[in-house]
Amino acid sequence: MKNLENIIQNVKEGAQNWAIDTSAKVLAYAPLMGAMEAYNGLDGEQILKSRTAAALIDTGVARVYTKTADYLSKKFDVDIKKGGFKGWLIDTAAMVGVYTPVYAAILKASGADNQQTASALLMGAGIAAVTSRPFRKYALMPWRKLWNYKK
């Protein structure tokens, strides 16, 4: 009976952690990426499709990204609060590595042409390089604390 209780508790915590990480990613990046897509010439319908698709895809991918960044931070002994250049590099690598292929597919499925896709991917990588570290440090970690994230 104790094993079943442990399994139920682990599933519950896993689902809660998934919801915490996914909601943080969607809430932080939807407005920023939508604005960047508008700048790159996507029309309102394309942006709506792109942001909807991204939110749906983030139900799986956001957790992959956050767990990848957590893993890399642990593997390379980087404190999320003090990581410096090494922390920035890890956060950027995790974000770009996980999201570039996914974002390319979202853009193409949303009707972006090759020029729009290439431009948005380049800008997206730039945005990831600038925002991935602050996202984890100032958005994700406080969000996790607020909702009692359990490792």
N, C-alpha and C positions, 0 to 999 in steps of 0.2 A: 504494500500500500504506500509506503514511504517513497518508493521509486516512482510510482505514478504521480504522486504529489510533486516530486522534483521535476518530472517531465512537464507537467502542466505549468509549473512555475517558470521553467526555462522557455517554454513556448510563449507564455504571456509576456515575459521580459523581452524576448526576441521581437515579438510583434510591436511592443511599445517602442523599443529602440528603433525599429524600422520606421514607424510613424514619425518619431521625433526627427530622425535624420532626413527623411523624405520631405517633410513639411518645411524644415529649415531651408533646404536646397531650393524648393519650388518658390517659397515666399521671397527669398533673397534674390533669385536670378530671373524670375519671370519679367519684372519690369525692365531690368537692365538689358536683357537680351532682346526683348520686344522693341525697345528704343533703338538698339543697334541694328536690328533687322529693318526698321523703318528708315534709318539712315542709309542702308544699303539698297533701298528701292523696293522692298517688298510692300505690297499693298496691305490694307487692313485685313482682308480675308486671308491672305497668306500668313500674316502675323498671327492671327487668331488660330489658324490651323497649326502653325508651328508651335505656339505656346501651349495649345491643348495637347498636341502630340508629345511635347517635351514633358508636360506634367504627367501624362499617362506613362511615358517611358521612365520617368524618374521614380515611379513606384517600384521599379526594379533596379535601375542604374544608380540612383542617388546613394543607396545603401552600399552598392559595390564601390563607388567612389570613396565614401566616408570610411569604410572598412579598409580599403587600400591605403588611404592616407594614414589611418591609425596604425596599420601594420608597418608601413614604411617608417613612420615616426618611431615606433618601438624598435624596429630592426636597426635603424641608424642612430638610436639613442638621442632623439630630438624631443625636447620639452616643447609642447604646443605653445605655451605661454612665452617662451624665451628663444625659440628656434633660430632666430637670426637668418643669415643667408641660407644655411643648410635647411632650415625649416621651410623657407620660401621655395627652395628648389624642390623639396619633397612634395609640398602642397601643389605646386604648379605641375610637376610631373604626373601626379595622381589625377589631377583634374583634366589635363590635356590628354593623357593616355587613355582615360576611360571615356571621355566625352567627344573627342574629335570624330571617331567613326560614327557614333550615334547621332551627333549633330548633323553630319553630312547627310545621313539618311533622312533625318527629319526635314531638312531644307529641301532636298530633292522631292520627297513625298508631298511637301507643301506647295510645290510648283515653282520653286526658285530655279532660274536658269543657271548655266555653268558659271557665268561671270558673278552672279549674285552669290552662288554657293561658295566659290573660291574666296571672294571678298569677305563674306560673313565668317568663313572658317578662319581666315587670317585674323580678322578682328576678334573673333571668339577666342582664339589662342592668346591674343594680346590681353583681352579682358580677363581670361583665366590667369595669366601671369601676374596681372595687377591685383586681382580680387581674391584668388584662391586662399592666400595666406590670411588676409583680413577676414574672409568668410569663416574659416575654421576657428580663428582666434576670437573674433568679436561677435560672430553670429551663431555658429554651430555650437561651440562649447558653452556659452551662456544659455542657449536654447536647451541643450542637453541638461544643464544644471537645473533650469527652471522646471523641466518636466521629469526630473529624477531618473535620468538615464542610468542604466545599470550595465556595467561591462560584463 
